[in-house]
Structures are given as C-alpha cells and as structure tokens.
C-alpha cells in the first residue's frame, strides 16, 4: 500500500496529512488536520480488497455501511468514528477522533506492572467495550495493548482500532499473519477451519491482564506445546488466587476450557477490588498495600461501580454490562436500571408485487418493484451476543378486517371497522431460538420455561412449540430484565403492523408467491402468478424474505404468532382503540395471526385470524413482542 507524506491533501483538500501513526491494526493510520472541523483526526486507510471479487460494485456500498454501523458503537472505551467514509484511488478512508496519549504497551514498558486493582479497573473497561461489539454479533480478533490508548487527559483506555469487527476488513483474511509470535493471539486464529467465538477475544483480554499484573509478555499460544505458560502468580506473588485463575482459564489453549462469554469471565474475577478503582497514571502509580490486596469485605459483582466519565458509568452485573443514567451509586443485586435506548434511523428495501399479464389476459409471472423506505428502531442488547431489534410502528388509523373484494374473507374477519393505533415498537422478527434461549435462562417470574422447545433447530429460526402461557412468561422475564414494558401485541396492533401501511390482501400486494414467504404452495387453488410449487416443510430463518413497509419480517407465513387477545368470532364488540379483547372465561382460546409454513396462502393474509387454547404447543406457532417506551 502506498503511503503519504506530510502535506498530502485528501478528499478535495478537507484532510491534510501530518504524519503516519505507528499504532497497530489493519491498514495504515494517519494523523491529519480536518480543515472543515478545525481539529486533528485519525484517518484509517484500507485497501479496497473486495475489488477483485465478483460483483464488487454491489459489495461496496453495504460493506461501507456495515463498517460505519459497527464502528459507531457508542462506548467510552471505543474511539469515536465520524459518519463519513470516502474513497480515493484504491483506498477507503474512515475518519476517527485522534486520541493523544500513550498506548498501553508503551505505558507498561515505561512504568512497569500495575497493582491488581488498577489492572482490573483497566481490563473491565476494555472488556465492556468488546462486550458491546459481541452484542452486535461481531468479533474483534485483533486485541492487543498497542491498539489501546490511555487518553492523555483522562487516562481512560480507548480502543483506536476495531480489528475485524468492521466488516470492511473481512476479506483481508481471518488469520493473523504473524500470530506465531503474537503473545495476544489465541491458537484458533492461525488454524484453518476452526470455529471462533467470544472466547477468542477473551484469550486476548486475559493475555493483556497477564501483562498488566506481571509486566511480562506471556508465551505465544503456538509455542506453548514446547514451553508452558508461566503462572502470573509466579511473577507477581501478591496476585490474588482468583485473578491468577481467571487469567489462566481465559488463556487456555483449548477454546472449550475458556469462559464462553465475557460475562462468564467477569464472574471469575475479584471485581470487589474495583470499589476504589482509579485509572493508572504515571504520577500516582504505586504498588498495592496489603489491605488493597486482601480486602476484609467482598461485595457481590452487582455492587461494583467502575468510575467512568459522567453519564457513562457502568455496573458490572452478573448478566451484562449495563449503562446507567448519571453518576448513580452502586446498585443492589437484582435492581439493575437501564438507560433509555438509543433510537436510530435506518433504510431498508421492501417490495410490491403484481401479476405480469401477457396477451389474452394470461398470467406471465410476477412484476416486482423494490422500494427503499426509512424508519426508526432501537436495539435491546440482551447479552451473550444476542440482540433484540425493535422497529417503530407509527400512530395511524386503518380499516381492520377483510375488504369486500377479498374472495378469501371469512366471517370472523367482519365487519370491517376503523381502529386507531397509538405508536409502539414491535420486534423486527418473530422471536428467534437464540433470543428465547437467553430469556428462558433469566430468573423465573411465574412458570418454568424449556430453553430448547423447538422442533426445528437453529439459532436464527423462529422459536416454536411455545404456548401462549410460555410467551407471557417470556415477556414477563424480558420486562423484569430490561425494565421496559414488553408484552404480546394486541390483535389490532399486529394486523396494523403486518399491513405496513398497505390496504392490500398481503403487505406486498394482492398475490403471494413462495419467493416472498414460507407457506405450503402445493395446496393453493390459485398459483398466484407462478408455477412454483416450492414447500420447505419446515420453518426458515427469520430474515429469509423482504420486510414489509415498516421493516418487519415474516408477517406472512413461517409461524403463527400469538397475540394478547382472547378470541371472539366477529368484530362487532371490539374496541376501536387497538387494545386487546379479554373474555371473562379463562378457557377462551387465544388469537394467532400470520399463517405458517404448513398452511396454504389464504392463511397468510393480513386479515386472517385463527385461535388455539392457551397451553397449545405446536411446531407452527411462535410469537413476537411489542413495547411502548416511556416518554
């Protein structure tokens, strides 16, 4: 890659190169003056490695959008990335805040090892930043002290390189070229066809902690078949047994012996030592006293407050790293408070379809029109790499039920009536098996939940074989965990959200085709514009088809979805405010909507209703959740 000298102008003169940074990471980083902002920034230059791939033009835009999305994860220990990416020649440049200070490797070289409490304070901040990346389903894979800067003013640790977390870099190869001598790289990063996971980054975090408490580099993983790893306690005799054991477990050569998630690794560390933690500085650095090494009290992990800048404090709890509002005192166990979620805008492509006509009125396939739309959403970071994306459903009025020109309409879909819907959020997909598994392991509210109930197995498949009662327990646990009002949608909310602003039979038009939904096309009396008799005979991943006009997936087919309502055979006495109908009889069946993989297309209509008793569990019934945010 060609390098630039001082004075080189980029992006029509907006950026003027001052010097090349020696900080580690993929690509080349420059220190540059941003003329428009009037401040110094860092420019990360990466080769357009995808240009040699087929369909490189179509790859370019989503790669760059994904890079910015991941890199802009908001965390005090992740460098700020500005919202522009520009290209010149065969290079792509990302613009980042320039952090003045020493990298962590230089700091340890200059001042030696840290006291245990100082080292734990640093590593928990670094690990919480990595945990946020994991929650966005990406791995860093390049964690090392050279990529972590201690801010010159605050002395807080900040990652200045996102490693392979940024998808823009994914084609540069997943294996570290010099990993044989990299003391922070786990063995799986040099091996072919070996699965990696959160435990891959945990090895690197544990290796950094090793350096912080010993002042020595650990034996590279590839050499440990010839030379054992020296226990950190041998190099630092005052190190606690728990920290020593957490480092050794985190640096296990066998990935299966490491903690699976960062939460699990935190549980091994003596985080009670952080109560009085301060960031390390060259002037205040000292060895810990005997009292610091052996405190007389041991508060639980959920009582630990890590000092960060105002409004960015974190509590290290048993289940996750949780951002708090303001500088609150340490919270008692099981009384975690979440911040308001970050509402973001996004663009997506939805479709409309109609039959393509030939001469004499014959059907000649399907005309598809792709429409780019915009909406808002927030992400509920559940932990363990599992997220719940919630899509904004705007307020509106719609005609609920089947129109008179729908030949498939049934009596319980009548009479059509006008319903007013208040704004709310709905899960982007039916609840997946990964989401179900995480929530089912949260503390019980009223009833036991089987963590693996589904007949068809797959993390990204919708959970099924769950009853209405199970769905209620799921919502209760999620509500308790997030402190937000999660529930099942009402039947009116579900139909309004399913329609996505349309008034047609399906959200994408008056016909349906197996290209656009998972249902049993063999049973159709009408071929709906095509001769495709595709039938999967099972559920499909929740992101397999186009979303509707609001950005929701799988509203037609795949699995029936439980609603909050008790079933009523018509709309005569239904509320016009979109609230759920409840019968005085607890045995009244509950409403399901949307059709399923096992049924023909007429069951997938936006207006179609059905019902099952509350304790029914079938491999064609799942659900999605709704939420109204306070304020």
Secondary structure, DSSP 8 states (H G I E B T S, - for coil): -----TT-EETTTTEEEEEE----SSSEEEEEEETTTTEEEEEEEEE-GGGGSTTHHHHHHHHHHHHHHHHT---TTB--EEEEEEEETTEEEEEEE---EEEHHHHHHHH----HHHHHHHHHHHHHHHHHHHHTT-------GGGEEEETTT--EEE---GGGSGGGGGG-SS-TTGGG-TT--GGGGSTT----HHHHHHHHHHHHHHHHHSS----GGGTTTS----HHHH-TTS-HHHHHHHHHHT-SSGGGS-SSHHHHHHHS-GGGGTT-----TTT-----HHHHS-S----GGG-EE--STT--EEE-SS-EEE-SSS-----TT---------EEEEEEEEEEEEEE-GGG-EEEEEEEEEEEEEEEEEEEEETTEEEEEEEE--EEEEES--TT-TT--GGG-S-EEEEE--EEEESSS-BHHHHHHHHTS--SSS---TT--SS--TTBB--S--HHHHHHHHHHHHHHHSSEEEE--HHHHHHHHHTT--SSBTTBS---TTTSBS-GGG-SS-TTS------SS--BTTSS-B-TTS----SBSSEEEEEEE--SSSTT--SS------S-TTS-EEEES--TTS-GGGGSTT-EEEE-TT---TTEE--EEEE---
